[in-house]
């Protein structure tokens, strides 16, 4: 097996600022944290079999639900007082839980490096075939000086170490078991214990978020990696005998009801379809069969919830939503604010990102006082470019 350990137990105090009170790996920007951006990539890597998250026990609640979203997460373990201890705890869990063989591999990676590429992970694994351990590194471009004397240090003799650092699982576990010192990375443990190590070319985008200025670089990188997608939804329900209708999740007294298998809310149905469309996830009928009796009279909020869940799974966010209700009855203007508040709450977005307008057919065409209500929705979302 190929295991991937993510070290997410650090406090990240140097990166704390006015906007981020939690450790850097949990800092949420554009609906995604560094940890989740990393997980979205690792979870899709075809060579990775399991993911283990090592986390500070005080932040355990922030990761407990992640396995529902990222299916390769098989373990969450409380970290130690140092990075060294946290790595050892992650390795120890793997040995206790799995029937480890001599061919099993582990990659150990810092959660504060969210932009590790698929190529870099694959390169680490490929080179490991001839070595006990592999790590990415970079040459140093800046001039180096000693802090006190300001004397220049020869940078040509130095490199920086990145993660992920890949190892034969049995050998790195034995190295950790035998070492008596504390180290700041896993290659140091392997080197001290005499393992055969190979360095490969690292990636400057695979930087580590350390200070508050790195948070700003993270934000800028996320913005560059976001792409815009647009979806369109349309729904129509004709009138039938009854005394209430639903619009945007609001139940209203009415001269009619709307014919439908569910509660017949044309606003929520069109918004749901717009989100499905933007995500490339078919349409509402694909997810909720009209012929399925269990949706008879169902509250259309369950359709919206499904769409929002899929949006969150894609680490997407809503840029704006434009809704147009087409009807002669009822009058929408008096209901506008209530509908906006209802949809804003369901979508978990500010009202300012939603526009709601209405138009009448002037009693002409098939959408009029006699026949029913139609709704058009157009949504713009942003999702990470993968």
Order of alpha helices (4+ residues) and beta strands (2+ residues): beta-beta-beta-alpha-beta-alpha-beta-alpha-beta-alpha-beta-beta-beta-beta-alpha-alpha-beta-alpha-beta-beta-beta-beta-alpha-alpha-alpha-beta-alpha-beta-beta
